[in-house]
């Protein structure tokens, strides 16, 4: 069967089928799917697997900005996103072929660094077999509203930021750290996906709140501490909060070897 799999870059006329497969596999809310296909995703940066006339698998390259090395050198960066196989065609190796096709397409389109955030531990091994290495790390933890309410740290002012303001603050904090420097378009897209959350400046730090999964996720907390979390909790009441900060355990992968890299947003 594998010899019957055609791997190719998508064309505009493939968009309806790609959207149907996305909804079948991920079951995302309509507003999230619409945001991807109408605002951000360029179908021409999609690689698909086709068996006969059937769409078997897909994956996308999202241009997100630059990867900034520790010394300051920057390279165009894209993220591999939404690699998915139709349930009817799983087990045939389509996802592996699509992933390798995406790495080839990235090189063709001039992206020096390709990043990816596996959605499960098992997928780290899968992507390692297909040309990617551990590169990004994150500390993720949960804090309850009660803990924040009982904290003695002062609650600073919180200010909603434009993508430009957030970008400037973020880059100042991450200077010297190998990281993905998301561009204005990517940050605006993250803000839209947050479904009522957003980008914020808090004292000398910054944070992003994401409400898209029916809970409050602080998708990024930089240069700020417990007081900043209290400010977010005051703005977005909930029973508990998931928080992501630099450091910690493996979080993302790339087509280059990199120790101690920071990714931040995953757009999902």
N, C-alpha and C positions, 0 to 999 in steps of 0.2 A: 504493500500500500504506500510505503514512504516514497517510492519512486514516482508515484502519481501526484505528489504534493508540489504545487507551483508556488514559489516564493517570489513576490514582486512588490514594488512600491505601489501604493494605492493611487487611484485617480478620482477626480471629483465625483464621477458617477457612482463610485463605491460608497459614498457617504451614507445613504439610507441603510444599507446593509450593515455598515460598521456601527451605526447608532442602534440598530436592532440587537446586534450581538452584545453591545455594551449593556443595554438594559437587561438582556437575558442573563448575563453573567454577574453583573454587579448590583443590579436592582437599586440603582441610585435614584433619588428624587428627581422629578422632571426638571426642576430648576437647575440642579447640578449638571445633569446631562446636557441641557440646553446651553449652559454657560460654557461647557467644553466645546461643543460643536459649533456654536454660533459666535463665540467670542475669541477663544484661544487656540483651539486645535487647527492646524493646517493639515488637511487630509493628505496632502502631498508629502508630508513627513510621517506617514503611516506605512508600515510594512505589513503585508497580510499573507496568509497561507490559504491557498485555494485548492480544493479537490473537486475536479470536474467543474461544475458551475456553482459549487457551494463554497461559501466563506467558512473556513475552518478555524482560523485564528487571526489575531491582529495584535499590533503593538504600535505605540506612538513615540515620536521624539518631540519633546516640548523645549523650545529654545527659552532658556531662563535667565541668561545673562552671561557671567564669566565665572570661571574658577580662578581664584586668586591664591597663588602659592605663598608660602610663608615669607619669601623674600620680596613679594609684591608683584612678581610676573603674573600676567593674567592671560587666560586662553578662553575662547568662546566655549560655552558649556550648554549642553542639552541634557534633559532627563528622560530616561526610558520610562514610559508610563502606560498603564492599562494593558499589559500583556495578558491576553485572555484567549482561551480555546473554547469553541462550542462544545458542550458536554458530549455531543454525539461523536466528536472526533478526538477526544482525549486519549492519551496513551500512544499516539502515533508519532510523537516528537515534533509536533507543529510549533509548540511554544519555543523549543530550543532553536529551531530553524528561524523563527521570527526574531528572536533575540539576536542571533548572529547577523541576520539581515539588517537589523536596526544599527548594530555597531558599524557595519559596512556603509550604511546610508549616512550615518553621522560623519564618518571620514569623508565621504563624497561631498557633503554639504558644509564642510569646514569646521566641525565641532571638535576641538582638540581633546576635550574632556566630556565623558558621558557618565552621568550619575544615575543611581537607582536606589530606591528604598524598598527592600523586600517586605512583604506584608506578614511574613511568618519566618520563624527560625529555619524551618526546613528549606525555604527558598534561597537561603544563603548558599547552601551546597549546590542547589540547582544552577544558580547564576554563576557560581565559581567554575562550574564545568563548561560555561558558555562564554568565558572571557572576561569576567569581572572580578575585582578584588575588594576586600574590606577596606574602607577608606574613611568613613564618617562615623562619629560616635555621639551618643546622646544619653543624658541622664533623664529618665522619665519616672515620675512619681505621682502619687495621689495625695491630696491634702483635703481634709474635711472643712466644711464651713465653720464647725464648732472650734476646730483648732485655730483657724484664722481669727475668729471672733475673740478667742481668749488670749491671743498673742498681745504682747505689750509693745511691740514696735509701732511707731507712729504710722499713720496712713497718709501717704503723700498725695498730692494732686495728680490727677490723671487727665491727659489731654489727647483727644483723637487726632491722629496724624494723617497728613496726605502721604501718598506713596513716596513723594520726593523727600519729605521730612523724615520719614521712617528710614529710607535708604541712607540718608546722610548720617543719621544717628547709628544705625546698624554698622555701617562701614567704619565709623570711628571706633566703635567698641571692638570690632573683630580685627582691627589692624594688627598684622603680625601672626594671625592665625590662618592656616590654610582653610579656605571656606568657599562656598558658592555665594557670589555677590549677585543676588537677584536684581534684575533690572526693574524699571518702573512698571512695565507691562505685567511682569510676573507678580509684583506686589499688589497691583490693582486687581489682578485676577484672584489672588489669595483673599483679598478683602471681599470681593464679590462672593466667593465660595463660602465665606464664613457665616453667611445667612444671618446678619444682624450683629455679628461680632465686630472685628475690625482691627486696625493698627493703632497703637497708642504710644505716646511718650510719657514716661514716668520718671521724674527727677532726671538723673543722668543716664537712665536706661531706656529700654523699649520693650514692648510686649505685643503679642498678637493673640486675640481671643477668637476662637472658632466655635460656632454653635451648630455646625452642619449635621452633627450626628445625634442631635437631641440631648446633648450634654455640653458642659463648658470645658473646652480644652484650651489651655494656654499653650498654643502651638509653638511659641518661642518666648523665652524670657531671658533678656540679655542685660547685664550691667545693673540689675536691680534685685532686691531680695524679698523678704517676707512682707515688708510694708507694701511693696508693689502688688503682691498677691491679695493683700487686704483691699487695696483700691479696686482691683479687678472684681473681687467678690462683692464689693459694694455696688459696682456697676452692673454686675450680672449675677444676681442671687441664684444659688444652687446648693444642693446638699454636699457635693464634693467637686473637686477640680483636678483634672489631669494636667500636669505641668511638664514641659520639656526645656532642658537647659543644655549647654555644651558639656562635653565630658562623658563619663559613664561608660556604657557598654556599646558594642557594635550596633550601628543603626542603618548605615547605608554603604553602597558599593560604588566603584568607579572602574573605568578602563585603565586607570593608572594606579600604581602602588602609592599609598599616602598614609602616613601615621598621624593620628590626632586631628583629622579633618572635621569640619563642622558643616552640616547641610542646612538644618533648620526646616523650612517648609517642605511638605511632601505633596501638597495639593490633593489631599484625600483624608 
